[in-house]
């Protein structure tokens, strides 16, 4: 082979090596690009599911009063005070079915655990309501005597919590019906002293419930506490005095006994607590309306009017509480 042939052969060899090297580099580049694309897609998928999970967790964030048909918590709540749930004429299944038939998505169930039979019935009621996807809240302390007797009130609360813990069957919340305005006339020193004791009781109960962060703490209140506070007749009766990190999660201003009946009346009496940015569930009485359908129309109109005021106001209106299942 001539010197020229050797030179050409060497050049061809170098070219083949260069081509091979280029091919190897291209292959490596493709692999790197594919790996980057795969990781990018994985990151997008992870981010998507994280956002979806966060949204779901937010929608079902506890504590809550209700879960609506859109799986949103504390929106469009419609339920109420539920009495006579232990009567012989009914049963846990019938109780839950009644609430479902009337489109209630939560109940404030007047509860009794003083006997073994009542304890078992209470557990069965919780289970039956939850089968229907109706949030179940214990209603207790249904007596003004507890405003003075805090020790007795706390013993009752402790007994309920111990009972649920032992049976690993918890309600969605605790609702109390202790009304200071039922004892004294507003504007008197006796009433204001009573009111402060009631606030103190709320603080003590919330301290107990902090061990159970999934439980919502609520109470029935007069719709006019805030107005009377502005008038100087009550101390610490604004919405934010009652609904805060140390007391209630939400409250039910009772807009009835002549106070309701029309959208204007309900709206004007509910707005003060909402102006305080306090979570409320408006109490209505079917007896003040021509029909249940009219009551629902009023509730819808009130909700729409508050919605027009903006999100900051309307988000604190969780829904409506009906007084009661026995008045339909």
GICOR-V521749 format. One line per field, one symbol per residue. phi: phi as a letter, one per 20 degrees, with the letter a starting at -180 (. if undefined). Layout:
phi=???
This chain:
phi=.ffffffffffffffffffffffffffffffffffffffffffffffffffffffffffdfeebebcefemeelclfbarfddlfdgffcbgffgffffffemedbcdefdccfcffffffffffgffffgeldfddfdbleafgffedfffffffffffffffffelcdfeaccdcddffeecffnegfffffffffgffgfffffffffcfeeedcbecffdgffffffnecdmdfgffddafdceebcdfeeblnedocffffffeefffffeldfccfecdgfecfbfffgfffgffffffffffoffeffeeeqccedbfede
